[in-house]
């Protein structure tokens, strides 16, 4: 899946699956580093998407406030 098209929900879902696999010890030690690296990438994707959404919402609120004035 291309990172640009990865939605927040899909990234979070994949992150949850990785966490579950690690908690259940269902991944090998050989896969652990790869999974942790992927989890870090997914966390970054989620953080960026949340920050972008926050900025967009704040811009909308500011525009509403400006329109009222």
N, CA, C, O and CB atoms as a CASP TS submission, in Angstrom:
PFRMAT TS
TARGET T0000
AUTHOR 0000-0000-0000
METHOD Language model
MODEL 1
PARENT N/A
ATOM      1  N   UNK     1       0.852  -1.179   0.000  1.00  0.00           N
ATOM      2  CA  UNK     1       0.000   0.000   0.000  1.00  0.00           C
ATOM      3  C   UNK     1       0.896   1.239   0.000  1.00  0.00           C
ATOM      4  O   UNK     1       1.824   1.338   0.803  1.00  0.00           O
ATOM      5  CB  UNK     1      -0.968   0.000   1.230  1.00  0.00           C
ATOM      6  N   UNK     2       0.622   2.163  -0.883  1.00  0.00           N
ATOM      7  CA  UNK     2       1.420   3.380  -0.949  1.00  0.00           C
ATOM      8  C   UNK     2       1.120   4.242   0.272  1.00  0.00           C
ATOM      9  O   UNK     2      -0.034   4.396   0.670  1.00  0.00           O
ATOM     10  CB  UNK     2       1.135   4.161  -2.260  1.00  0.00           C
ATOM     11  N   UNK     3       2.177   4.802   0.860  1.00  0.00           N
ATOM     12  CA  UNK     3       2.022   5.586   2.085  1.00  0.00           C
ATOM     13  C   UNK     3       1.129   6.812   1.873  1.00  0.00           C
ATOM     14  O   UNK     3       0.417   7.217   2.792  1.00  0.00           O
ATOM     15  CB  UNK     3       3.389   6.025   2.599  1.00  0.00           C
ATOM     16  N   UNK     4       1.156   7.409   0.672  1.00  0.00           N
ATOM     17  CA  UNK     4       0.364   8.597   0.413  1.00  0.00           C
ATOM     18  C   UNK     4      -1.129   8.296   0.479  1.00  0.00           C
ATOM     19  O   UNK     4      -1.919   9.167   0.843  1.00  0.00           O
ATOM     20  CB  UNK     4       0.722   9.180  -0.942  1.00  0.00           C
ATOM     21  N   UNK     5      -1.520   7.080   0.133  1.00  0.00           N
ATOM     22  CA  UNK     5      -2.937   6.732   0.116  1.00  0.00           C
ATOM     23  C   UNK     5      -3.381   6.016   1.390  1.00  0.00           C
ATOM     24  O   UNK     5      -4.551   5.662   1.534  1.00  0.00           O
ATOM     25  CB  UNK     5      -3.237   5.865  -1.085  1.00  0.00           C
ATOM     26  N   UNK     6      -2.460   5.809   2.296  1.00  0.00           N
ATOM     27  CA  UNK     6      -2.784   5.134   3.551  1.00  0.00           C
ATOM     28  C   UNK     6      -3.595   6.080   4.423  1.00  0.00           C
ATOM     29  O   UNK     6      -3.124   7.156   4.790  1.00  0.00           O
ATOM     30  CB  UNK     6      -1.496   4.667   4.291  1.00  0.00           C
ATOM     31  N   UNK     7      -4.814   5.674   4.752  1.00  0.00           N
ATOM     32  CA  UNK     7      -5.661   6.514   5.602  1.00  0.00           C
ATOM     33  C   UNK     7      -5.237   6.355   7.067  1.00  0.00           C
ATOM     34  O   UNK     7      -4.531   5.416   7.434  1.00  0.00           O
ATOM     35  CB  UNK     7      -7.167   6.143   5.421  1.00  0.00           C
ATOM     36  N   UNK     8      -5.685   7.291   7.874  1.00  0.00           N
ATOM     37  CA  UNK     8      -5.411   7.216   9.307  1.00  0.00           C
ATOM     38  C   UNK     8      -5.953   5.906   9.868  1.00  0.00           C
ATOM     39  O   UNK     8      -5.272   5.215  10.624  1.00  0.00           O
ATOM     40  CB  UNK     8      -6.032   8.424  10.051  1.00  0.00           C
ATOM     41  N   UNK     9      -7.189   5.571   9.489  1.00  0.00           N
ATOM     42  CA  UNK     9      -7.820   4.360  10.018  1.00  0.00           C
ATOM     43  C   UNK     9      -7.036   3.106   9.643  1.00  0.00           C
ATOM     44  O   UNK     9      -6.857   2.211  10.469  1.00  0.00           O
ATOM     45  CB  UNK     9      -9.254   4.245   9.507  1.00  0.00           C
ATOM     46  N   UNK    10      -6.571   3.043   8.397  1.00  0.00           N
ATOM     47  CA  UNK    10      -5.802   1.870   7.952  1.00  0.00           C
ATOM     48  C   UNK    10      -4.457   1.806   8.662  1.00  0.00           C
ATOM     49  O   UNK    10      -4.016   0.726   9.054  1.00  0.00           O
ATOM     50  CB  UNK    10      -5.591   1.906   6.425  1.00  0.00           C
ATOM     51  N   UNK    11      -3.801   2.954   8.833  1.00  0.00           N
ATOM     52  CA  UNK    11      -2.518   2.990   9.528  1.00  0.00           C
ATOM     53  C   UNK    11      -2.701   2.550  10.980  1.00  0.00           C
ATOM     54  O   UNK    11      -1.910   1.767  11.506  1.00  0.00           O
ATOM     55  CB  UNK    11      -1.898   4.408   9.462  1.00  0.00           C
ATOM     56  N   UNK    12      -3.749   3.062  11.617  1.00  0.00           N
ATOM     57  CA  UNK    12      -4.022   2.715  13.012  1.00  0.00           C
ATOM     58  C   UNK    12      -4.362   1.228  13.143  1.00  0.00           C
ATOM     59  O   UNK    12      -3.935   0.564  14.087  1.00  0.00           O
ATOM     60  CB  UNK    12      -5.177   3.578  13.566  1.00  0.00           C
ATOM     61  N   UNK    13      -5.129   0.724  12.191  1.00  0.00           N
ATOM     62  CA  UNK    13      -5.504  -0.691  12.195  1.00  0.00           C
ATOM     63  C   UNK    13      -4.264  -1.578  12.070  1.00  0.00           C
ATOM     64  O   UNK    13      -4.129  -2.576  12.777  1.00  0.00           O
ATOM     65  CB  UNK    13      -6.494  -0.992  11.048  1.00  0.00           C
ATOM     66  N   UNK    14      -3.360  -1.201  11.162  1.00  0.00           N
ATOM     67  CA  UNK    14      -2.123  -1.970  11.005  1.00  0.00           C
ATOM     68  C   UNK    14      -1.273  -1.886  12.265  1.00  0.00           C
ATOM     69  O   UNK    14      -0.670  -2.876  12.680  1.00  0.00           O
ATOM     70  CB  UNK    14      -1.323  -1.466   9.792  1.00  0.00           C
ATOM     71  N   UNK    15      -1.225  -0.713  12.868  1.00  0.00           N
ATOM     72  CA  UNK    15      -0.472  -0.524  14.099  1.00  0.00           C
ATOM     73  C   UNK    15      -1.034  -1.398  15.224  1.00  0.00           C
ATOM     74  O   UNK    15      -0.279  -2.017  15.975  1.00  0.00           O
ATOM     75  CB  UNK    15      -0.492   0.952  14.511  1.00  0.00           C
ATOM     76  N   UNK    16      -2.356  -1.442  15.332  1.00  0.00           N
ATOM     77  CA  UNK    16      -2.985  -2.309  16.336  1.00  0.00           C
ATOM     78  C   UNK    16      -2.637  -3.778  16.097  1.00  0.00           C
ATOM     79  O   UNK    16      -2.383  -4.518  17.048  1.00  0.00           O
ATOM     80  CB  UNK    16      -4.512  -2.123  16.320  1.00  0.00           C
ATOM     81  N   UNK    17      -2.623  -4.199  14.840  1.00  0.00           N
ATOM     82  CA  UNK    17      -2.300  -5.593  14.509  1.00  0.00           C
ATOM     83  C   UNK    17      -0.860  -5.912  14.909  1.00  0.00           C
ATOM     84  O   UNK    17      -0.586  -6.988  15.441  1.00  0.00           O
ATOM     85  CB  UNK    17      -2.508  -5.859  12.996  1.00  0.00           C
ATOM     86  N   UNK    18       0.050  -4.988  14.654  1.00  0.00           N
ATOM     87  CA  UNK    18       1.450  -5.197  15.036  1.00  0.00           C
ATOM     88  C   UNK    18       1.565  -5.297  16.555  1.00  0.00           C
ATOM     89  O   UNK    18       2.247  -6.181  17.072  1.00  0.00           O
ATOM     90  CB  UNK    18       2.346  -4.047  14.498  1.00  0.00           C
ATOM     91  N   UNK    19       0.901  -4.393  17.266  1.00  0.00           N
ATOM     92  CA  UNK    19       0.942  -4.418  18.730  1.00  0.00           C
ATOM     93  C   UNK    19       0.394  -5.735  19.266  1.00  0.00           C
ATOM     94  O   UNK    19       0.953  -6.315  20.197  1.00  0.00           O
ATOM     95  CB  UNK    19       0.146  -3.240  19.311  1.00  0.00           C
ATOM     96  N   UNK    20      -0.704  -6.204  18.673  1.00  0.00           N
ATOM     97  CA  UNK    20      -1.298  -7.467  19.107  1.00  0.00           C
ATOM     98  C   UNK    20      -0.343  -8.629  18.863  1.00  0.00           C
ATOM     99  O   UNK    20      -0.187  -9.501  19.718  1.00  0.00           O
ATOM    100  CB  UNK    20      -2.625  -7.712  18.380  1.00  0.00           C
ATOM    101  N   UNK    21       0.296  -8.638  17.691  1.00  0.00           N
ATOM    102  CA  UNK    21       1.259  -9.708  17.380  1.00  0.00           C
ATOM    103  C   UNK    21       2.412  -9.711  18.376  1.00  0.00           C
ATOM    104  O   UNK    21       2.853 -10.770  18.823  1.00  0.00           O
ATOM    105  CB  UNK    21       1.804  -9.545  15.948  1.00  0.00           C
ATOM    106  N   UNK    22       2.896  -8.522  18.722  1.00  0.00           N
ATOM    107  CA  UNK    22       4.006  -8.431  19.675  1.00  0.00           C
ATOM    108  C   UNK    22       3.556  -8.888  21.058  1.00  0.00           C
ATOM    109  O   UNK    22       4.272  -9.629  21.730  1.00  0.00           O
ATOM    110  CB  UNK    22       4.552  -6.988  19.742  1.00  0.00           C
ATOM    111  N   UNK    23       2.374  -8.450  21.484  1.00  0.00           N
ATOM    112  CA  UNK    23       1.857  -8.846  22.794  1.00  0.00           C
ATOM    113  C   UNK    23       1.632 -10.355  22.879  1.00  0.00           C
ATOM    114  O   UNK    23       1.890 -10.972  23.913  1.00  0.00           O
ATOM    115  CB  UNK    23       0.553  -8.109  23.089  1.00  0.00           C
ATOM    116  N   UNK    24       1.152 -10.940  21.788  1.00  0.00           N
ATOM    117  CA  UNK    24       0.869 -12.377  21.766  1.00  0.00           C
ATOM    118  C   UNK    24       2.100 -13.212  21.460  1.00  0.00           C
ATOM    119  O   UNK    24       2.042 -14.441  21.408  1.00  0.00           O
ATOM    120  CB  UNK    24      -0.202 -12.676  20.751  1.00  0.00           C
ATOM    121  N   UNK    25       3.212 -12.523  21.260  1.00  0.00           N
ATOM    122  CA  UNK    25       4.467 -13.192  20.922  1.00  0.00           C
ATOM    123  C   UNK    25       4.308 -14.085  19.702  1.00  0.00           C
ATOM    124  O   UNK    25       4.899 -15.163  19.634  1.00  0.00           O
ATOM    125  CB  UNK    25       4.965 -14.013  22.105  1.00  0.00           C
ATOM    126  N   UNK    26       3.503 -13.633  18.732  1.00  0.00           N
ATOM    127  CA  UNK    26       3.259 -14.435  17.540  1.00  0.00           C
ATOM    128  C   UNK    26       4.186 -14.065  16.378  1.00  0.00           C
ATOM    129  O   UNK    26       3.997 -14.524  15.251  1.00  0.00           O
ATOM    130  CB  UNK    26       1.819 -14.283  17.112  1.00  0.00           C
ATOM    131  N   UNK    27       5.184 -13.234  16.665  1.00  0.00           N
ATOM    132  CA  UNK    27       6.184 -12.944  15.641  1.00  0.00           C
ATOM    133  C   UNK    27       7.536 -13.417  16.138  1.00  0.00           C
ATOM    134  O   UNK    27       7.811 -13.446  17.337  1.00  0.00           O
ATOM    135  CB  UNK    27       6.219 -11.428  15.295  1.00  0.00           C
ATOM    136  N   UNK    28       8.359 -13.780  15.191  1.00  0.00           N
ATOM    137  CA  UNK    28       9.680 -14.286  15.561  1.00  0.00           C
ATOM    138  C   UNK    28      10.599 -13.132  15.922  1.00  0.00           C
ATOM    139  O   UNK    28      10.335 -11.974  15.599  1.00  0.00           O
ATOM    140  CB  UNK    28      10.288 -15.117  14.418  1.00  0.00           C
ATOM    141  N   UNK    29      11.673 -13.473  16.592  1.00  0.00           N
ATOM    142  CA  UNK    29      12.674 -12.472  16.952  1.00  0.00           C
ATOM    143  C   UNK    29      13.232 -11.836  15.678  1.00  0.00           C
ATOM    144  O   UNK    29      13.553 -10.647  15.660  1.00  0.00           O
ATOM    145  CB  UNK    29      13.817 -13.107  17.799  1.00  0.00           C
ATOM    146  N   UNK    30      13.346 -12.636  14.615  1.00  0.00           N
ATOM    147  CA  UNK    30      13.858 -12.124  13.347  1.00  0.00           C
ATOM    148  C   UNK    30      12.941 -11.052  12.753  1.00  0.00           C
ATOM    149  O   UNK    30      13.417 -10.125  12.098  1.00  0.00           O
ATOM    150  CB  UNK    30      14.030 -13.267  12.355  1.00  0.00           C
ATOM    151  N   UNK    31      11.650 -11.172  12.973  1.00  0.00           N
ATOM    152  CA  UNK    31      10.687 -10.215  12.438  1.00  0.00           C
ATOM    153  C   UNK    31      10.495  -9.004  13.348  1.00  0.00           C
ATOM    154  O   UNK    31       9.977  -7.978  12.909  1.00  0.00           O
ATOM    155  CB  UNK    31       9.359 -10.897  12.216  1.00  0.00           C
ATOM    156  N   UNK    32      10.900  -9.113  14.585  1.00  0.00           N
ATOM    157  CA  UNK    32      10.616  -8.077  15.578  1.00  0.00           C
ATOM    158  C   UNK    32      11.119  -6.702  15.154  1.00  0.00           C
ATOM    159  O   UNK    32      10.369  -5.728  15.209  1.00  0.00           O
ATOM    160  CB  UNK    32      11.235  -8.454  16.903  1.00  0.00           C
ATOM    161  N   UNK    33      12.365  -6.611  14.736  1.00  0.00           N
ATOM    162  CA  UNK    33      12.927  -5.317  14.352  1.00  0.00           C
ATOM    163  C   UNK    33      12.163  -4.718  13.177  1.00  0.00           C
ATOM    164  O   UNK    33      11.922  -3.511  13.140  1.00  0.00           O
ATOM    165  CB  UNK    33      14.411  -5.462  13.997  1.00  0.00           C
ATOM    166  N   UNK    34      11.786  -5.550  12.226  1.00  0.00           N
ATOM    167  CA  UNK    34      11.026  -5.077  11.062  1.00  0.00           C
ATOM    168  C   UNK    34       9.667  -4.548  11.509  1.00  0.00           C
ATOM    169  O   UNK    34       9.230  -3.490  11.055  1.00  0.00           O
ATOM    170  CB  UNK    34      10.846  -6.215  10.019  1.00  0.00           C
ATOM    171  N   UNK    35       9.005  -5.276  12.390  1.00  0.00           N
ATOM    172  CA  UNK    35       7.689  -4.852  12.879  1.00  0.00           C
ATOM    173  C   UNK    35       7.777  -3.559  13.695  1.00  0.00           C
ATOM    174  O   UNK    35       6.920  -2.685  13.564  1.00  0.00           O
ATOM    175  CB  UNK    35       7.061  -5.961  13.729  1.00  0.00           C
ATOM    176  N   UNK    36       8.790  -3.437  14.520  1.00  0.00           N
ATOM    177  CA  UNK    36       8.949  -2.223  15.328  1.00  0.00           C
ATOM    178  C   UNK    36       9.238  -1.027  14.420  1.00  0.00           C
ATOM    179  O   UNK    36       8.729   0.069  14.656  1.00  0.00           O
ATOM    180  CB  UNK    36      10.089  -2.401  16.371  1.00  0.00           C
ATOM    181  N   UNK    37      10.051  -1.233  13.387  1.00  0.00           N
ATOM    182  CA  UNK    37      10.334  -0.157  12.433  1.00  0.00           C
ATOM    183  C   UNK    37       9.051   0.260  11.718  1.00  0.00           C
ATOM    184  O   UNK    37       8.785   1.452  11.562  1.00  0.00           O
ATOM    185  CB  UNK    37      11.406  -0.601  11.405  1.00  0.00           C
ATOM    186  N   UNK    38       8.261  -0.712  11.286  1.00  0.00           N
ATOM    187  CA  UNK    38       6.999  -0.399  10.615  1.00  0.00           C
ATOM    188  C   UNK    38       6.054   0.328  11.566  1.00  0.00           C
ATOM    189  O   UNK    38       5.367   1.266  11.161  1.00  0.00           O
ATOM    190  CB  UNK    38       6.336  -1.684  10.081  1.00  0.00           C
ATOM    191  N   UNK    39       6.015  -0.093  12.815  1.00  0.00           N
ATOM    192  CA  UNK    39       5.169   0.571  13.810  1.00  0.00           C
ATOM    193  C   UNK    39       5.579   2.029  13.962  1.00  0.00           C
ATOM    194  O   UNK    39       4.716   2.901  14.069  1.00  0.00           O
ATOM    195  CB  UNK    39       5.253  -0.153  15.171  1.00  0.00           C
ATOM    196  N   UNK    40       6.865   2.309  13.974  1.00  0.00           N
ATOM    197  CA  UNK    40       7.343   3.686  14.086  1.00  0.00           C
ATOM    198  C   UNK    40       6.892   4.502  12.878  1.00  0.00           C
ATOM    199  O   UNK    40       6.496   5.658  13.026  1.00  0.00           O
ATOM    200  CB  UNK    40       8.881   3.720  14.214  1.00  0.00           C
ATOM    201  N   UNK    41       6.949   3.910  11.682  1.00  0.00           N
ATOM    202  CA  UNK    41       6.485   4.594  10.475  1.00  0.00           C
ATOM    203  C   UNK    41       4.990   4.892  10.561  1.00  0.00           C
ATOM    204  O   UNK    41       4.548   5.983  10.201  1.00  0.00           O
ATOM    205  CB  UNK    41       6.786   3.747   9.227  1.00  0.00           C
ATOM    206  N   UNK    42       4.221   3.929  11.035  1.00  0.00           N
ATOM    207  CA  UNK    42       2.776   4.102  11.155  1.00  0.00           C
ATOM    208  C   UNK    42       2.423   5.168  12.188  1.00  0.00           C
ATOM    209  O   UNK    42       1.497   5.953  11.984  1.00  0.00           O
ATOM    210  CB  UNK    42       2.116   2.779  11.527  1.00  0.00           C
ATOM    211  N   UNK    43       3.152   5.195  13.281  1.00  0.00           N
ATOM    212  CA  UNK    43       2.925   6.219  14.302  1.00  0.00           C
ATOM    213  C   UNK    43       3.183   7.594  13.703  1.00  0.00           C
ATOM    214  O   UNK    43       2.424   8.533  13.944  1.00  0.00           O
ATOM    215  CB  UNK    43       3.833   5.982  15.543  1.00  0.00           C
ATOM    216  N   UNK    44       4.241   7.712  12.930  1.00  0.00           N
ATOM    217  CA  UNK    44       4.544   8.992  12.285  1.00  0.00           C
ATOM    218  C   UNK    44       3.425   9.399  11.326  1.00  0.00           C
ATOM    219  O   UNK    44       3.006  10.557  11.316  1.00  0.00           O
ATOM    220  CB  UNK    44       5.883   8.909  11.530  1.00  0.00           C
ATOM    221  N   UNK    45       2.947   8.461  10.528  1.00  0.00           N
ATOM    222  CA  UNK    45       1.852   8.736   9.591  1.00  0.00           C
ATOM    223  C   UNK    45       0.627   9.233  10.353  1.00  0.00           C
ATOM    224  O   UNK    45       0.012  10.224   9.959  1.00  0.00           O
ATOM    225  CB  UNK    45       1.499   7.470   8.768  1.00  0.00           C
ATOM    226  N   UNK    46       0.271   8.556  11.432  1.00  0.00           N
ATOM    227  CA  UNK    46      -0.894   8.946  12.233  1.00  0.00           C
ATOM    228  C   UNK    46      -0.703  10.331  12.842  1.00  0.00           C
ATOM    229  O   UNK    46      -1.628  11.144  12.845  1.00  0.00           O
ATOM    230  CB  UNK    46      -1.151   7.917  13.343  1.00  0.00           C
ATOM    231  N   UNK    47       0.496  10.601  13.357  1.00  0.00           N
ATOM    232  CA  UNK    47       0.762  11.912  13.947  1.00  0.00           C
ATOM    233  C   UNK    47       0.617  13.030  12.915  1.00  0.00           C
ATOM    234  O   UNK    47       0.034  14.074  13.207  1.00  0.00           O
ATOM    235  CB  UNK    47       2.165  11.943  14.557  1.00  0.00           C
ATOM    236  N   UNK    48       1.146  12.812  11.711  1.00  0.00           N
ATOM    237  CA  UNK    48       1.057  13.817  10.650  1.00  0.00           C
ATOM    238  C   UNK    48      -0.395  14.046  10.265  1.00  0.00           C
ATOM    239  O   UNK    48      -0.825  15.188  10.104  1.00  0.00           O
ATOM    240  CB  UNK    48       1.875  13.386   9.417  1.00  0.00           C
ATOM    241  N   UNK    49      -1.155  12.960  10.116  1.00  0.00           N
ATOM    242  CA  UNK    49      -2.559  13.091   9.736  1.00  0.00           C
ATOM    243  C   UNK    49      -3.358  13.808  10.825  1.00  0.00           C
ATOM    244  O   UNK    49      -4.224  14.624  10.510  1.00  0.00           O
ATOM    245  CB  UNK    49      -3.167  11.710   9.456  1.00  0.00           C
ATOM    246  N   UNK    50      -3.086  13.522  12.088  1.00  0.00           N
ATOM    247  CA  UNK    50      -3.770  14.204  13.189  1.00  0.00           C
ATOM    248  C   UNK    50      -3.418  15.693  13.215  1.00  0.00           C
ATOM    249  O   UNK    50      -4.291  16.537  13.420  1.00  0.00           O
ATOM    250  CB  UNK    50      -3.405  13.551  14.532  1.00  0.00           C
ATOM    251  N   UNK    51      -2.142  16.009  13.009  1.00  0.00           N
ATOM    252  CA  UNK    51      -1.706  17.404  13.009  1.00  0.00           C
ATOM    253  C   UNK    51      -2.356  18.156  11.848  1.00  0.00           C
ATOM    254  O   UNK    51      -2.796  19.293  12.018  1.00  0.00           O
ATOM    255  CB  UNK    51      -0.163  17.495  12.918  1.00  0.00           C
ATOM    256  N   UNK    52      -2.418  17.530  10.670  1.00  0.00           N
ATOM    257  CA  UNK    52      -3.043  18.161   9.511  1.00  0.00           C
ATOM    258  C   UNK    52      -4.532  18.398   9.758  1.00  0.00           C
ATOM    259  O   UNK    52      -5.067  19.448   9.403  1.00  0.00           O
ATOM    260  CB  UNK    52      -2.844  17.297   8.258  1.00  0.00           C
ATOM    261  N   UNK    53      -5.191  17.423  10.364  1.00  0.00           N
ATOM    262  CA  UNK    53      -6.618  17.570  10.662  1.00  0.00           C
ATOM    263  C   UNK    53      -6.827  18.692  11.671  1.00  0.00           C
ATOM    264  O   UNK    53      -7.761  19.482  11.529  1.00  0.00           O
ATOM    265  CB  UNK    53      -7.207  16.243  11.201  1.00  0.00           C
ATOM    266  N   UNK    54      -5.980  18.773  12.679  1.00  0.00           N
ATOM    267  CA  UNK    54      -6.082  19.827  13.685  1.00  0.00           C
ATOM    268  C   UNK    54      -5.911  21.200  13.035  1.00  0.00           C
ATOM    269  O   UNK    54      -6.664  22.128  13.329  1.00  0.00           O
ATOM    270  CB  UNK    54      -5.028  19.623  14.794  1.00  0.00           C
ATOM    271  N   UNK    55      -4.930  21.324  12.161  1.00  0.00           N
ATOM    272  CA  UNK    55      -4.692  22.593  11.469  1.00  0.00           C
ATOM    273  C   UNK    55      -5.893  22.971  10.613  1.00  0.00           C
ATOM    274  O   UNK    55      -6.318  24.127  10.611  1.00  0.00           O
ATOM    275  CB  UNK    55      -3.427  22.506  10.599  1.00  0.00           C
ATOM    276  N   UNK    56      -6.434  22.013   9.893  1.00  0.00           N
ATOM    277  CA  UNK    56      -7.588  22.282   9.037  1.00  0.00           C
ATOM    278  C   UNK    56      -8.807  22.724   9.859  1.00  0.00           C
ATOM    279  O   UNK    56      -9.498  23.675   9.493  1.00  0.00           O
ATOM    280  CB  UNK    56      -7.933  21.035   8.213  1.00  0.00           C
ATOM    281  N   UNK    57      -9.060  22.031  10.960  1.00  0.00           N
ATOM    282  CA  UNK    57     -10.189  22.395  11.826  1.00  0.00           C
ATOM    283  C   UNK    57      -9.985  23.794  12.399  1.00  0.00           C
ATOM    284  O   UNK    57     -10.921  24.593  12.427  1.00  0.00           O
ATOM    285  CB  UNK    57     -10.356  21.365  12.972  1.00  0.00           C
ATOM    286  N   UNK    58      -8.776  24.095  12.853  1.00  0.00           N
ATOM    287  CA  UNK    58      -8.501  25.426  13.387  1.00  0.00           C
ATOM    288  C   UNK    58      -8.696  26.497  12.325  1.00  0.00           C
ATOM    289  O   UNK    58      -9.215  27.573  12.623  1.00  0.00           O
ATOM    290  CB  UNK    58      -7.082  25.494  13.942  1.00  0.00           C
ATOM    291  N   UNK    59      -8.286  26.219  11.088  1.00  0.00           N
ATOM    292  CA  UNK    59      -8.491  27.176   9.997  1.00  0.00           C
ATOM    293  C   UNK    59      -9.978  27.415   9.746  1.00  0.00           C
ATOM    294  O   UNK    59     -10.397  28.548   9.511  1.00  0.00           O
ATOM    295  CB  UNK    59      -7.816  26.675   8.713  1.00  0.00           C
ATOM    296  N   UNK    60     -10.763  26.358   9.796  1.00  0.00           N
ATOM    297  CA  UNK    60     -12.215  26.487   9.603  1.00  0.00           C
ATOM    298  C   UNK    60     -12.829  27.313  10.727  1.00  0.00           C
ATOM    299  O   UNK    60     -13.652  28.194  10.479  1.00  0.00           O
ATOM    300  CB  UNK    60     -12.885  25.093   9.537  1.00  0.00           C
ATOM    301  N   UNK    61     -12.429  27.026  11.961  1.00  0.00           N
ATOM    302  CA  UNK    61     -12.943  27.780  13.110  1.00  0.00           C
ATOM    303  C   UNK    61     -12.553  29.252  13.004  1.00  0.00           C
ATOM    304  O   UNK    61     -13.369  30.136  13.266  1.00  0.00           O
ATOM    305  CB  UNK    61     -12.414  27.183  14.431  1.00  0.00           C
ATOM    306  N   UNK    62     -11.314  29.508  12.623  1.00  0.00           N
ATOM    307  CA  UNK    62     -10.864  30.892  12.458  1.00  0.00           C
ATOM    308  C   UNK    62     -11.653  31.593  11.357  1.00  0.00           C
ATOM    309  O   UNK    62     -11.982  32.772  11.490  1.00  0.00           O
ATOM    310  CB  UNK    62      -9.361  30.935  12.139  1.00  0.00           C
ATOM    311  N   UNK    63     -11.957  30.890  10.283  1.00  0.00           N
ATOM    312  CA  UNK    63     -12.726  31.477   9.183  1.00  0.00           C
ATOM    313  C   UNK    63     -14.153  31.790   9.655  1.00  0.00           C
ATOM    314  O   UNK    63     -14.702  32.838   9.315  1.00  0.00           O
ATOM    315  CB  UNK    63     -12.753  30.515   7.955  1.00  0.00           C
ATOM    316  N   UNK    64     -14.749  30.889  10.433  1.00  0.00           N
ATOM    317  CA  UNK    64     -16.088  31.125  10.974  1.00  0.00           C
ATOM    318  C   UNK    64     -16.077  32.365  11.870  1.00  0.00           C
ATOM    319  O   UNK    64     -16.968  33.210  11.783  1.00  0.00           O
ATOM    320  CB  UNK    64     -16.587  29.886  11.766  1.00  0.00           C
ATOM    321  N   UNK    65     -15.059  32.464  12.730  1.00  0.00           N
ATOM    322  CA  UNK    65     -14.941  33.621  13.621  1.00  0.00           C
ATOM    323  C   UNK    65     -14.755  34.913  12.832  1.00  0.00           C
ATOM    324  O   UNK    65     -15.301  35.955  13.194  1.00  0.00           O
ATOM    325  CB  UNK    65     -13.772  33.428  14.591  1.00  0.00           C
ATOM    326  N   UNK    66     -13.982  34.837  11.757  1.00  0.00           N
ATOM    327  CA  UNK    66     -13.749  36.017  10.912  1.00  0.00           C
ATOM    328  C   UNK    66     -15.039  36.432  10.202  1.00  0.00           C
ATOM    329  O   UNK    66     -15.330  37.621  10.079  1.00  0.00           O
ATOM    330  CB  UNK    66     -12.634  35.732   9.873  1.00  0.00           C
ATOM    331  N   UNK    67     -15.796  35.463   9.744  1.00  0.00           N
ATOM    332  CA  UNK    67     -17.050  35.748   9.055  1.00  0.00           C
ATOM    333  C   UNK    67     -18.076  36.392   9.983  1.00  0.00           C
ATOM    334  O   UNK    67     -18.902  37.189   9.538  1.00  0.00           O
ATOM    335  CB  UNK    67     -17.621  34.472   8.461  1.00  0.00           C
ATOM    336  N   UNK    68     -18.027  36.051  11.272  1.00  0.00           N
ATOM    337  CA  UNK    68     -18.958  36.608  12.254  1.00  0.00           C
ATOM    338  C   UNK    68     -18.628  38.062  12.579  1.00  0.00           C
ATOM    339  O   UNK    68     -19.522  38.847  12.896  1.00  0.00           O
ATOM    340  CB  UNK    68     -18.939  35.774  13.532  1.00  0.00           C
ATOM    341  N   UNK    69     -17.365  38.417  12.504  1.00  0.00           N
ATOM    342  CA  UNK    69     -16.923  39.766  12.914  1.00  0.00           C
ATOM    343  C   UNK    69     -17.323  40.849  11.950  1.00  0.00           C
ATOM    344  O   UNK    69     -17.015  42.020  12.175  1.00  0.00           O
ATOM    345  CB  UNK    69     -15.440  39.793  13.074  1.00  0.00           C
TER
END
